[in-house]
Amino acid sequence: MNNTIEPVRHGLIMAVIALISGALWAAYMATHHEQLHSAFEVQQAKLAQVAQQQQANAMNMDNMTMTASAAHQHDSSAQAAAHHNMEPNLADAARHIHSGSLAQDAMQRLLRGHIHFMGVGVLAAVLLLLTAFTSLKACWKKMLGWTFGLGALAYPPAWIVMGFRTVEMGPQAAEVSIMWLFGPAIALLFASMGALLVTLLIEWTGFQNKPLLQLFFQKS
């Protein structure tokens, strides 16, 4: 048994680390839930205050423009154009504030970090055990151990980082900001699952003994 799982042992270790991280993160959230939620609400309130101040400043600019003399009509038109350029940003801020609680969205994303730590950790461990019992050569099993393990460790933290950025940056911007980690992690997991599926199909059909596939499979 030890010799069987040896090529994927490092991947199993990373999967177990993911499970432990998920459990620890759940414990942290359970003991610091109120502090986290309160911090997000304070951050959201500050952003709302800034947006309201910007709207008030924009209204003052409108009043100044309406009372400007004809001699300064050209300058007033330039101010109105600048104000028009500010409107999309103000509208976007207001939409984020009034469409729902960003603090709640942030907490949900932090919770998903725990869920994905546990779910992906279990998935990686099970699929690596399947990999260990295939007829792939040890070098390819080791590669799948790395890809499954790194994917399991990289994907869940992306949700946590995105959660902490949600209030400050907005939901969509926070998601985009973490794609550098999301993308490779998802690619590793899907590529690993695809490779395992192809391996199982080849073994099921008995094609692993074909000369062209001897690079990947052990001789039976």
Short mmCIF file of the C-alpha atoms (twelve columns), coordinates in Angstrom:
data_MODEL
# 
_entry.id   MODEL 
# 
loop_
_atom_site.group_PDB 
_atom_site.id 
_atom_site.type_symbol 
_atom_site.label_atom_id 
_atom_site.label_alt_id 
_atom_site.label_comp_id 
_atom_site.label_asym_id 
_atom_site.label_seq_id 
_atom_site.Cartn_x 
_atom_site.Cartn_y 
_atom_site.Cartn_z 
_atom_site.pdbx_PDB_model_num 
ATOM 1   C CA . MET A 1   0.000   0.000  0.000   1 
ATOM 2   C CA . ASN A 2   2.817   2.431  0.901   1 
ATOM 3   C CA . ASN A 3   4.554   1.741  -2.411  1 
ATOM 4   C CA . THR A 4   1.278   2.286  -4.262  1 
ATOM 5   C CA . ILE A 5   0.609   5.762  -2.909  1 
ATOM 6   C CA . GLU A 6   4.258   6.861  -2.800  1 
ATOM 7   C CA . PRO A 7   4.149   8.689  -6.185  1 
ATOM 8   C CA . VAL A 8   1.167   10.797 -5.059  1 
ATOM 9   C CA . ARG A 9   2.069   11.153 -1.390  1 
ATOM 10  C CA . HIS A 10  3.057   14.804 -1.761  1 
ATOM 11  C CA . GLY A 11  -0.307  15.549 -3.377  1 
ATOM 12  C CA . LEU A 12  -2.142  13.785 -0.563  1 
ATOM 13  C CA . ILE A 13  -0.182  15.850 1.959   1 
ATOM 14  C CA . MET A 14  -1.256  19.053 0.224   1 
ATOM 15  C CA . ALA A 15  -4.864  17.855 0.145   1 
ATOM 16  C CA . VAL A 16  -4.733  17.187 3.895   1 
ATOM 17  C CA . ILE A 17  -3.203  20.647 4.443   1 
ATOM 18  C CA . ALA A 18  -6.152  22.103 2.522   1 
ATOM 19  C CA . LEU A 19  -8.573  20.228 4.805   1 
ATOM 20  C CA . ILE A 20  -6.756  21.422 7.932   1 
ATOM 21  C CA . SER A 21  -6.723  24.996 6.588   1 
ATOM 22  C CA . GLY A 22  -10.457 24.789 5.958   1 
ATOM 23  C CA . ALA A 23  -11.121 23.607 9.489   1 
ATOM 24  C CA . LEU A 24  -8.907  26.320 10.993  1 
ATOM 25  C CA . TRP A 25  -10.526 29.009 8.856   1 
ATOM 26  C CA . ALA A 26  -13.979 27.827 9.945   1 
ATOM 27  C CA . ALA A 27  -12.889 28.057 13.578  1 
ATOM 28  C CA . TYR A 28  -11.518 31.564 13.020  1 
ATOM 29  C CA . MET A 29  -14.715 32.741 11.359  1 
ATOM 30  C CA . ALA A 30  -16.838 31.245 14.115  1 
ATOM 31  C CA . THR A 31  -14.890 33.083 16.824  1 
ATOM 32  C CA . HIS A 32  -14.446 36.370 14.925  1 
ATOM 33  C CA . HIS A 33  -17.698 36.562 12.971  1 
ATOM 34  C CA . GLU A 34  -18.985 39.714 14.654  1 
ATOM 35  C CA . GLN A 35  -15.656 41.510 14.427  1 
ATOM 36  C CA . LEU A 36  -15.303 40.730 10.710  1 
ATOM 37  C CA . HIS A 37  -18.875 41.713 9.896   1 
ATOM 38  C CA . SER A 38  -18.640 44.920 11.922  1 
ATOM 39  C CA . ALA A 39  -15.376 45.886 10.216  1 
ATOM 40  C CA . PHE A 40  -16.944 45.385 6.791   1 
ATOM 41  C CA . GLU A 41  -20.001 47.441 7.786   1 
ATOM 42  C CA . VAL A 42  -17.804 50.300 9.021   1 
ATOM 43  C CA . GLN A 43  -15.842 50.181 5.778   1 
ATOM 44  C CA . GLN A 44  -19.068 50.216 3.759   1 
ATOM 45  C CA . ALA A 45  -20.439 53.161 5.774   1 
ATOM 46  C CA . LYS A 46  -17.267 55.168 5.084   1 
ATOM 47  C CA . LEU A 47  -17.563 54.472 1.363   1 
ATOM 48  C CA . ALA A 48  -21.227 55.529 1.434   1 
ATOM 49  C CA . GLN A 49  -20.248 58.766 3.197   1 
ATOM 50  C CA . VAL A 50  -17.613 59.490 0.552   1 
ATOM 51  C CA . ALA A 51  -20.138 58.837 -2.229  1 
ATOM 52  C CA . GLN A 52  -22.675 61.154 -0.604  1 
ATOM 53  C CA . GLN A 53  -20.037 63.865 -0.236  1 
ATOM 54  C CA . GLN A 54  -19.175 63.542 -3.900  1 
ATOM 55  C CA . GLN A 55  -22.854 63.864 -4.810  1 
ATOM 56  C CA . ALA A 56  -23.156 66.973 -2.625  1 
ATOM 57  C CA . ASN A 57  -20.103 68.500 -4.279  1 
ATOM 58  C CA . ALA A 58  -21.564 67.710 -7.683  1 
ATOM 59  C CA . MET A 59  -24.829 69.466 -6.734  1 
ATOM 60  C CA . ASN A 60  -22.881 72.538 -5.602  1 
ATOM 61  C CA . MET A 61  -21.095 72.597 -8.904  1 
ATOM 62  C CA . ASP A 62  -24.476 72.534 -10.660 1 
ATOM 63  C CA . ASN A 63  -25.692 75.527 -8.613  1 
ATOM 64  C CA . MET A 64  -22.527 77.466 -9.342  1 
ATOM 65  C CA . THR A 65  -22.914 76.722 -13.030 1 
ATOM 66  C CA . MET A 66  -26.540 77.911 -13.083 1 
ATOM 67  C CA . THR A 67  -25.621 81.251 -11.406 1 
ATOM 68  C CA . ALA A 68  -22.542 81.913 -13.538 1 
ATOM 69  C CA . SER A 69  -22.604 85.045 -15.692 1 
ATOM 70  C CA . ALA A 70  -22.835 84.994 -19.439 1 
ATOM 71  C CA . ALA A 71  -19.298 86.325 -19.627 1 
ATOM 72  C CA . HIS A 72  -18.050 83.043 -18.166 1 
ATOM 73  C CA . GLN A 73  -20.322 80.774 -20.186 1 
ATOM 74  C CA . HIS A 74  -17.400 79.020 -21.813 1 
ATOM 75  C CA . ASP A 75  -15.861 78.155 -18.432 1 
ATOM 76  C CA . SER A 76  -19.228 77.003 -17.119 1 
ATOM 77  C CA . SER A 77  -19.622 74.620 -20.043 1 
ATOM 78  C CA . ALA A 78  -16.248 73.083 -19.248 1 
ATOM 79  C CA . GLN A 79  -17.304 72.544 -15.601 1 
ATOM 80  C CA . ALA A 80  -20.573 70.934 -16.712 1 
ATOM 81  C CA . ALA A 81  -18.621 68.564 -18.967 1 
ATOM 82  C CA . ALA A 82  -16.338 67.598 -16.076 1 
ATOM 83  C CA . HIS A 83  -19.376 66.965 -13.896 1 
ATOM 84  C CA . HIS A 84  -20.898 64.798 -16.632 1 
ATOM 85  C CA . ASN A 85  -17.749 62.674 -16.653 1 
ATOM 86  C CA . MET A 86  -18.063 62.141 -12.883 1 
ATOM 87  C CA . GLU A 87  -21.635 60.871 -13.063 1 
ATOM 88  C CA . PRO A 88  -20.835 57.253 -14.092 1 
ATOM 89  C CA . ASN A 89  -18.512 56.811 -11.106 1 
ATOM 90  C CA . LEU A 90  -21.051 58.288 -8.688  1 
ATOM 91  C CA . ALA A 91  -23.837 56.149 -10.115 1 
ATOM 92  C CA . ASP A 92  -21.680 53.047 -9.833  1 
ATOM 93  C CA . ALA A 93  -20.899 53.780 -6.191  1 
ATOM 94  C CA . ALA A 94  -24.553 54.396 -5.402  1 
ATOM 95  C CA . ARG A 95  -25.585 51.201 -7.148  1 
ATOM 96  C CA . HIS A 96  -23.151 49.142 -5.052  1 
ATOM 97  C CA . ILE A 97  -24.406 50.780 -1.853  1 
ATOM 98  C CA . HIS A 98  -28.136 50.423 -2.473  1 
ATOM 99  C CA . SER A 99  -28.264 47.098 -4.352  1 
ATOM 100 C CA . GLY A 100 -27.481 45.088 -1.214  1 
ATOM 101 C CA . SER A 101 -25.086 44.721 1.689   1 
ATOM 102 C CA . LEU A 102 -21.501 44.571 0.522   1 
ATOM 103 C CA . ALA A 103 -20.565 43.528 4.060   1 
ATOM 104 C CA . GLN A 104 -22.817 40.491 3.737   1 
ATOM 105 C CA . ASP A 105 -21.367 39.676 0.319   1 
ATOM 106 C CA . ALA A 106 -17.873 39.833 1.800   1 
ATOM 107 C CA . MET A 107 -18.820 37.462 4.638   1 
ATOM 108 C CA . GLN A 108 -20.341 34.998 2.181   1 
ATOM 109 C CA . ARG A 109 -17.151 34.948 0.150   1 
ATOM 110 C CA . LEU A 110 -15.089 34.316 3.273   1 
ATOM 111 C CA . LEU A 111 -17.416 31.416 4.078   1 
ATOM 112 C CA . ARG A 112 -16.971 30.023 0.586   1 
ATOM 113 C CA . GLY A 113 -13.247 29.930 1.258   1 
ATOM 114 C CA . HIS A 114 -13.929 27.409 4.038   1 
ATOM 115 C CA . ILE A 115 -16.374 25.419 1.903   1 
ATOM 116 C CA . HIS A 116 -13.943 25.174 -0.988  1 
ATOM 117 C CA . PHE A 117 -11.027 24.267 1.264   1 
ATOM 118 C CA . MET A 118 -13.000 21.279 2.543   1 
ATOM 119 C CA . GLY A 119 -14.644 20.306 -0.743  1 
ATOM 120 C CA . VAL A 120 -11.603 20.618 -2.997  1 
ATOM 121 C CA . GLY A 121 -9.383  19.007 -0.362  1 
ATOM 122 C CA . VAL A 122 -11.590 15.908 -0.221  1 
ATOM 123 C CA . LEU A 123 -11.914 15.849 -4.015  1 
ATOM 124 C CA . ALA A 124 -8.153  16.046 -4.544  1 
ATOM 125 C CA . ALA A 125 -7.477  13.311 -1.974  1 
ATOM 126 C CA . VAL A 126 -10.016 10.906 -3.514  1 
ATOM 127 C CA . LEU A 127 -8.856  11.507 -7.083  1 
ATOM 128 C CA . LEU A 128 -5.219  11.132 -6.100  1 
ATOM 129 C CA . LEU A 129 -5.984  7.760  -4.538  1 
ATOM 130 C CA . LEU A 130 -7.593  6.743  -7.825  1 
ATOM 131 C CA . THR A 131 -4.512  8.002  -9.629  1 
ATOM 132 C CA . ALA A 132 -2.265  5.893  -7.399  1 
ATOM 133 C CA . PHE A 133 -4.022  2.695  -8.493  1 
ATOM 134 C CA . THR A 134 -3.844  3.390  -12.222 1 
ATOM 135 C CA . SER A 135 -1.168  1.944  -14.490 1 
ATOM 136 C CA . LEU A 136 0.370   5.361  -15.196 1 
ATOM 137 C CA . LYS A 137 4.109   5.589  -14.822 1 
ATOM 138 C CA . ALA A 138 5.353   6.994  -11.536 1 
ATOM 139 C CA . CYS A 139 6.571   10.257 -13.092 1 
ATOM 140 C CA . TRP A 140 3.079   11.084 -14.397 1 
ATOM 141 C CA . LYS A 141 1.506   10.158 -11.080 1 
ATOM 142 C CA . LYS A 142 3.924   12.540 -9.379  1 
ATOM 143 C CA . MET A 143 2.955   15.288 -11.812 1 
ATOM 144 C CA . LEU A 144 -0.745  14.769 -11.061 1 
ATOM 145 C CA . GLY A 145 0.134   14.833 -7.370  1 
ATOM 146 C CA . TRP A 146 1.560   18.323 -7.838  1 
ATOM 147 C CA . THR A 147 -1.247  19.632 -10.029 1 
ATOM 148 C CA . PHE A 148 -4.047  18.306 -7.816  1 
ATOM 149 C CA . GLY A 149 -2.288  19.419 -4.632  1 
ATOM 150 C CA . LEU A 150 -1.397  22.920 -5.787  1 
ATOM 151 C CA . GLY A 151 -4.886  23.439 -7.190  1 
ATOM 152 C CA . ALA A 152 -6.432  22.396 -3.880  1 
ATOM 153 C CA . LEU A 153 -4.201  24.826 -1.980  1 
ATOM 154 C CA . ALA A 154 -4.499  27.797 -4.359  1 
ATOM 155 C CA . TYR A 155 -8.214  27.885 -5.213  1 
ATOM 156 C CA . PRO A 156 -9.856  28.354 -1.772  1 
ATOM 157 C CA . PRO A 157 -7.605  31.223 -0.557  1 
ATOM 158 C CA . ALA A 158 -8.635  33.190 -3.652  1 
ATOM 159 C CA . TRP A 159 -12.170 33.343 -2.230  1 
ATOM 160 C CA . ILE A 160 -10.861 34.630 1.092   1 
ATOM 161 C CA . VAL A 161 -8.729  37.355 -0.490  1 
ATOM 162 C CA . MET A 162 -11.657 38.333 -2.709  1 
ATOM 163 C CA . GLY A 163 -13.901 38.532 0.352   1 
ATOM 164 C CA . PHE A 164 -11.598 40.999 2.108   1 
ATOM 165 C CA . ARG A 165 -11.514 43.170 -1.035  1 
ATOM 166 C CA . THR A 166 -15.256 43.093 -1.775  1 
ATOM 167 C CA . VAL A 167 -16.338 46.144 0.229   1 
ATOM 168 C CA . GLU A 168 -13.417 48.358 -0.742  1 
ATOM 169 C CA . MET A 169 -13.304 47.501 -4.457  1 
ATOM 170 C CA . GLY A 170 -16.839 46.287 -5.173  1 
ATOM 171 C CA . PRO A 171 -17.869 42.688 -6.015  1 
ATOM 172 C CA . GLN A 172 -16.822 42.643 -9.657  1 
ATOM 173 C CA . ALA A 173 -13.554 44.534 -9.230  1 
ATOM 174 C CA . ALA A 174 -12.587 42.290 -6.311  1 
ATOM 175 C CA . GLU A 175 -13.202 39.225 -8.462  1 
ATOM 176 C CA . VAL A 176 -11.130 40.593 -11.322 1 
ATOM 177 C CA . SER A 177 -8.287  41.525 -8.961  1 
ATOM 178 C CA . ILE A 178 -7.814  37.915 -7.868  1 
ATOM 179 C CA . MET A 179 -8.100  36.219 -11.278 1 
ATOM 180 C CA . TRP A 180 -4.315  35.814 -11.347 1 
ATOM 181 C CA . LEU A 181 -4.800  33.186 -8.636  1 
ATOM 182 C CA . PHE A 182 -8.237  31.893 -9.614  1 
ATOM 183 C CA . GLY A 183 -7.267  31.187 -13.210 1 
ATOM 184 C CA . PRO A 184 -4.189  28.998 -12.664 1 
ATOM 185 C CA . ALA A 185 -5.811  27.147 -9.740  1 
ATOM 186 C CA . ILE A 186 -8.922  26.266 -11.745 1 
ATOM 187 C CA . ALA A 187 -6.772  25.326 -14.746 1 
ATOM 188 C CA . LEU A 188 -4.687  22.949 -12.611 1 
ATOM 189 C CA . LEU A 189 -7.751  21.248 -11.148 1 
ATOM 190 C CA . PHE A 190 -9.610  20.841 -14.439 1 
ATOM 191 C CA . ALA A 191 -6.502  19.712 -16.300 1 
ATOM 192 C CA . SER A 192 -5.796  17.133 -13.593 1 
ATOM 193 C CA . MET A 193 -9.356  15.799 -13.615 1 
ATOM 194 C CA . GLY A 194 -9.323  15.668 -17.405 1 
ATOM 195 C CA . ALA A 195 -6.031  13.754 -17.431 1 
ATOM 196 C CA . LEU A 196 -7.362  11.250 -14.875 1 
ATOM 197 C CA . LEU A 197 -10.567 10.770 -16.867 1 
ATOM 198 C CA . VAL A 198 -8.605  10.090 -20.053 1 
ATOM 199 C CA . THR A 199 -6.388  7.643  -18.148 1 
ATOM 200 C CA . LEU A 200 -9.371  5.703  -16.808 1 
ATOM 201 C CA . LEU A 201 -10.978 5.588  -20.260 1 
ATOM 202 C CA . ILE A 202 -7.758  4.309  -21.846 1 
ATOM 203 C CA . GLU A 203 -7.423  1.596  -19.204 1 
ATOM 204 C CA . TRP A 204 -11.086 0.675  -19.597 1 
ATOM 205 C CA . THR A 205 -10.663 0.180  -23.338 1 
ATOM 206 C CA . GLY A 206 -7.344  -1.645 -22.911 1 
ATOM 207 C CA . PHE A 207 -5.413  0.765  -25.117 1 
ATOM 208 C CA . GLN A 208 -2.693  1.366  -22.505 1 
ATOM 209 C CA . ASN A 209 -0.630  -1.450 -24.081 1 
ATOM 210 C CA . LYS A 210 -0.495  0.299  -27.450 1 
ATOM 211 C CA . PRO A 211 3.061   1.250  -28.489 1 
ATOM 212 C CA . LEU A 212 2.213   4.962  -28.732 1 
ATOM 213 C CA . LEU A 213 1.013   5.008  -25.111 1 
ATOM 214 C CA . GLN A 214 3.970   3.210  -23.565 1 
ATOM 215 C CA . LEU A 215 5.422   6.633  -22.729 1 
ATOM 216 C CA . PHE A 216 2.627   7.129  -20.199 1 
ATOM 217 C CA . PHE A 217 1.666   3.641  -19.014 1 
ATOM 218 C CA . GLN A 218 3.531   0.787  -17.385 1 
ATOM 219 C CA . LYS A 219 3.668   -2.478 -19.243 1 
ATOM 220 C CA . SER A 220 1.116   -4.944 -17.931 1 
# 
